Amino acid sequence: MTSITRQEFLVKHGLDESRIPGHIAIIMDGNGRWAGKKLWNRLKGHYEGADSVDRITSFCRKAGIKYLTLYAFSTENWNRPGDEVSGLMNLLREFLDKKRSALLDNNIRFNTIGSNDRFPPDILKKIEDLRRDTAANDPVMTLTLALSYGSRPEIVETVRKISAMAVSGTVKIEEIDESLISSNLYTNDIPDPDLIIRTSGELRISNFLLWQIAYSEFYFTDVLWPDFKEDDMVRALKDYAGRERRFGKTTEQIRKKESK
């Protein structure tokens, strides 16, 4: 069967190519509640959530979205019950093993952000191997998993790094600006998100990309992450397409620039 082009894919879903975000970041929330509603173990919800990752990653690649960042495991998630954390680590192992071929075959670069100091050595090796192997791709998309990630710890680490640079004389105090801070964050090699999606109906950021989302658009949905499907992504993209991104400017300034 011949695969359809990106343009055909967008037309099929009623999406405007000129209004597709370059970078989408998703707070994948609701796995535990999804399982609870079915009287299943919470871990079952996480495994179903992994299926949603496959589904949405594939959709974003076909839609031509260059960067997809998924909030998979926060620094606070280490405080969950031990059996759940252990199960999540096993799920991560399976993901890293099973998705290797798909990522390589589809020219998807694999990336992670977060602190690595608490992961088991075998998981760290799998992460580094996959990052290295997919870095050779000419990527059509970069998939970033936020693992053991918290934005406040990221900012603290960045402040310490820049402070050390200032003390050593590598940079002068007056040279510290937004660009220098951005270049020392975990996300230094990917653009800031255009669109943040949060599932499950919660209306908070949960310590996710606090610096990077200064001018991101937000989309909240009541759909639990395991139930989040292609049609839900289409609704999010259509909602985004209707936004006017002004970045502090006026509507008149934006329209004047677009008319040139």
Secondary structure as a PSIPRED ss2 file (coil, helix, strand):
# PSIPRED VFORMAT (PSIPRED V4.0)

   1 M C   1.000  0.000  0.000
   2 T C   1.000  0.000  0.000
   3 S C   1.000  0.000  0.000
   4 I C   1.000  0.000  0.000
   5 T C   1.000  0.000  0.000
   6 R H   0.000  1.000  0.000
   7 Q H   0.000  1.000  0.000
   8 E H   0.000  1.000  0.000
   9 F H   0.000  1.000  0.000
  10 L H   0.000  1.000  0.000
  11 V H   0.000  1.000  0.000
  12 K H   0.000  1.000  0.000
  13 H C   1.000  0.000  0.000
  14 G C   1.000  0.000  0.000
  15 L C   1.000  0.000  0.000
  16 D C   1.000  0.000  0.000
  17 E H   0.000  1.000  0.000
  18 S H   0.000  1.000  0.000
  19 R H   0.000  1.000  0.000
  20 I C   1.000  0.000  0.000
  21 P C   1.000  0.000  0.000
  22 G C   1.000  0.000  0.000
  23 H E   0.000  0.000  1.000
  24 I E   0.000  0.000  1.000
  25 A E   0.000  0.000  1.000
  26 I E   0.000  0.000  1.000
  27 I E   0.000  0.000  1.000
  28 M C   1.000  0.000  0.000
  29 D C   1.000  0.000  0.000
  30 G C   1.000  0.000  0.000
  31 N H   0.000  1.000  0.000
  32 G H   0.000  1.000  0.000
  33 R H   0.000  1.000  0.000
  34 W H   0.000  1.000  0.000
  35 A H   0.000  1.000  0.000
  36 G H   0.000  1.000  0.000
  37 K H   0.000  1.000  0.000
  38 K C   1.000  0.000  0.000
  39 L C   1.000  0.000  0.000
  40 W C   1.000  0.000  0.000
  41 N C   1.000  0.000  0.000
  42 R H   0.000  1.000  0.000
  43 L H   0.000  1.000  0.000
  44 K H   0.000  1.000  0.000
  45 G H   0.000  1.000  0.000
  46 H H   0.000  1.000  0.000
  47 Y H   0.000  1.000  0.000
  48 E H   0.000  1.000  0.000
  49 G H   0.000  1.000  0.000
  50 A H   0.000  1.000  0.000
  51 D H   0.000  1.000  0.000
  52 S H   0.000  1.000  0.000
  53 V H   0.000  1.000  0.000
  54 D H   0.000  1.000  0.000
  55 R H   0.000  1.000  0.000
  56 I H   0.000  1.000  0.000
  57 T H   0.000  1.000  0.000
  58 S H   0.000  1.000  0.000
  59 F H   0.000  1.000  0.000
  60 C H   0.000  1.000  0.000
  61 R H   0.000  1.000  0.000
  62 K H   0.000  1.000  0.000
  63 A H   0.000  1.000  0.000
  64 G C   1.000  0.000  0.000
  65 I C   1.000  0.000  0.000
  66 K C   1.000  0.000  0.000
  67 Y E   0.000  0.000  1.000
  68 L E   0.000  0.000  1.000
  69 T E   0.000  0.000  1.000
  70 L E   0.000  0.000  1.000
  71 Y E   0.000  0.000  1.000
  72 A E   0.000  0.000  1.000
  73 F E   0.000  0.000  1.000
  74 S E   0.000  0.000  1.000
  75 T H   0.000  1.000  0.000
  76 E H   0.000  1.000  0.000
  77 N H   0.000  1.000  0.000
  78 W H   0.000  1.000  0.000
  79 N H   0.000  1.000  0.000
  80 R C   1.000  0.000  0.000
  81 P C   1.000  0.000  0.000
  82 G H   0.000  1.000  0.000
  83 D H   0.000  1.000  0.000
  84 E H   0.000  1.000  0.000
  85 V H   0.000  1.000  0.000
  86 S H   0.000  1.000  0.000
  87 G H   0.000  1.000  0.000
  88 L H   0.000  1.000  0.000
  89 M H   0.000  1.000  0.000
  90 N H   0.000  1.000  0.000
  91 L H   0.000  1.000  0.000
  92 L H   0.000  1.000  0.000
  93 R H   0.000  1.000  0.000
  94 E H   0.000  1.000  0.000
  95 F H   0.000  1.000  0.000
  96 L H   0.000  1.000  0.000
  97 D H   0.000  1.000  0.000
  98 K H   0.000  1.000  0.000
  99 K C   1.000  0.000  0.000
 100 R H   0.000  1.000  0.000
 101 S H   0.000  1.000  0.000
 102 A H   0.000  1.000  0.000
 103 L H   0.000  1.000  0.000
 104 L H   0.000  1.000  0.000
 105 D H   0.000  1.000  0.000
 106 N C   1.000  0.000  0.000
 107 N C   1.000  0.000  0.000
 108 I E   0.000  0.000  1.000
 109 R E   0.000  0.000  1.000
 110 F E   0.000  0.000  1.000
 111 N E   0.000  0.000  1.000
 112 T E   0.000  0.000  1.000
 113 I E   0.000  0.000  1.000
 114 G C   1.000  0.000  0.000
 115 S C   1.000  0.000  0.000
 116 N C   1.000  0.000  0.000
 117 D C   1.000  0.000  0.000
 118 R C   1.000  0.000  0.000
 119 F C   1.000  0.000  0.000
 120 P C   1.000  0.000  0.000
 121 P H   0.000  1.000  0.000
 122 D H   0.000  1.000  0.000
 123 I H   0.000  1.000  0.000
 124 L H   0.000  1.000  0.000
 125 K H   0.000  1.000  0.000
 126 K H   0.000  1.000  0.000
 127 I H   0.000  1.000  0.000
 128 E H   0.000  1.000  0.000
 129 D H   0.000  1.000  0.000
 130 L H   0.000  1.000  0.000
 131 R H   0.000  1.000  0.000
 132 R H   0.000  1.000  0.000
 133 D H   0.000  1.000  0.000
 134 T H   0.000  1.000  0.000
 135 A H   0.000  1.000  0.000
 136 A C   1.000  0.000  0.000
 137 N C   1.000  0.000  0.000
 138 D C   1.000  0.000  0.000
 139 P C   1.000  0.000  0.000
 140 V C   1.000  0.000  0.000
 141 M E   0.000  0.000  1.000
 142 T E   0.000  0.000  1.000
 143 L E   0.000  0.000  1.000
 144 T E   0.000  0.000  1.000
 145 L E   0.000  0.000  1.000
 146 A E   0.000  0.000  1.000
 147 L E   0.000  0.000  1.000
 148 S E   0.000  0.000  1.000
 149 Y E   0.000  0.000  1.000
 150 G C   1.000  0.000  0.000
 151 S H   0.000  1.000  0.000
 152 R H   0.000  1.000  0.000
 153 P H   0.000  1.000  0.000
 154 E H   0.000  1.000  0.000
 155 I H   0.000  1.000  0.000
 156 V H   0.000  1.000  0.000
 157 E H   0.000  1.000  0.000
 158 T H   0.000  1.000  0.000
 159 V H   0.000  1.000  0.000
 160 R H   0.000  1.000  0.000
 161 K H   0.000  1.000  0.000
 162 I H   0.000  1.000  0.000
 163 S H   0.000  1.000  0.000
 164 A H   0.000  1.000  0.000
 165 M H   0.000  1.000  0.000
 166 A H   0.000  1.000  0.000
 167 V H   0.000  1.000  0.000
 168 S H   0.000  1.000  0.000
 169 G C   1.000  0.000  0.000
 170 T C   1.000  0.000  0.000
 171 V C   1.000  0.000  0.000
 172 K C   1.000  0.000  0.000
 173 I H   0.000  1.000  0.000
 174 E H   0.000  1.000  0.000
 175 E H   0.000  1.000  0.000
 176 I C   1.000  0.000  0.000
 177 D C   1.000  0.000  0.000
 178 E H   0.000  1.000  0.000
 179 S H   0.000  1.000  0.000
 180 L H   0.000  1.000  0.000
 181 I H   0.000  1.000  0.000
 182 S H   0.000  1.000  0.000
 183 S H   0.000  1.000  0.000
 184 N C   1.000  0.000  0.000
 185 L C   1.000  0.000  0.000
 186 Y C   1.000  0.000  0.000
 187 T C   1.000  0.000  0.000
 188 N C   1.000  0.000  0.000
 189 D C   1.000  0.000  0.000
 190 I C   1.000  0.000  0.000
 191 P C   1.000  0.000  0.000
 192 D C   1.000  0.000  0.000
 193 P C   1.000  0.000  0.000
 194 D C   1.000  0.000  0.000
 195 L E   0.000  0.000  1.000
 196 I E   0.000  0.000  1.000
 197 I E   0.000  0.000  1.000
 198 R E   0.000  0.000  1.000
 199 T C   1.000  0.000  0.000
 200 S C   1.000  0.000  0.000
 201 G C   1.000  0.000  0.000
 202 E C   1.000  0.000  0.000
 203 L C   1.000  0.000  0.000
 204 R C   1.000  0.000  0.000
 205 I C   1.000  0.000  0.000
 206 S C   1.000  0.000  0.000
 207 N C   1.000  0.000  0.000
 208 F C   1.000  0.000  0.000
 209 L C   1.000  0.000  0.000
 210 L C   1.000  0.000  0.000
 211 W C   1.000  0.000  0.000
 212 Q C   1.000  0.000  0.000
 213 I C   1.000  0.000  0.000
 214 A C   1.000  0.000  0.000
 215 Y C   1.000  0.000  0.000
 216 S C   1.000  0.000  0.000
 217 E E   0.000  0.000  1.000
 218 F E   0.000  0.000  1.000
 219 Y E   0.000  0.000  1.000
 220 F E   0.000  0.000  1.000
 221 T C   1.000  0.000  0.000
 222 D C   1.000  0.000  0.000
 223 V C   1.000  0.000  0.000
 224 L C   1.000  0.000  0.000
 225 W H   0.000  1.000  0.000
 226 P H   0.000  1.000  0.000
 227 D H   0.000  1.000  0.000
 228 F C   1.000  0.000  0.000
 229 K C   1.000  0.000  0.000
 230 E H   0.000  1.000  0.000
 231 D H   0.000  1.000  0.000
 232 D H   0.000  1.000  0.000
 233 M H   0.000  1.000  0.000
 234 V H   0.000  1.000  0.000
 235 R H   0.000  1.000  0.000
 236 A H   0.000  1.000  0.000
 237 L H   0.000  1.000  0.000
 238 K H   0.000  1.000  0.000
 239 D H   0.000  1.000  0.000
 240 Y H   0.000  1.000  0.000
 241 A H   0.000  1.000  0.000
 242 G C   1.000  0.000  0.000
 243 R C   1.000  0.000  0.000
 244 E C   1.000  0.000  0.000
 245 R C   1.000  0.000  0.000
 246 R C   1.000  0.000  0.000
 247 F C   1.000  0.000  0.000
 248 G C   1.000  0.000  0.000
 249 K C   1.000  0.000  0.000
 250 T C   1.000  0.000  0.000
 251 T H   0.000  1.000  0.000
 252 E H   0.000  1.000  0.000
 253 Q H   0.000  1.000  0.000
 254 I H   0.000  1.000  0.000
 255 R H   0.000  1.000  0.000
 256 K H   0.000  1.000  0.000
 257 K H   0.000  1.000  0.000
 258 E H   0.000  1.000  0.000
 259 S H   0.000  1.000  0.000
 260 K C   1.000  0.000  0.000
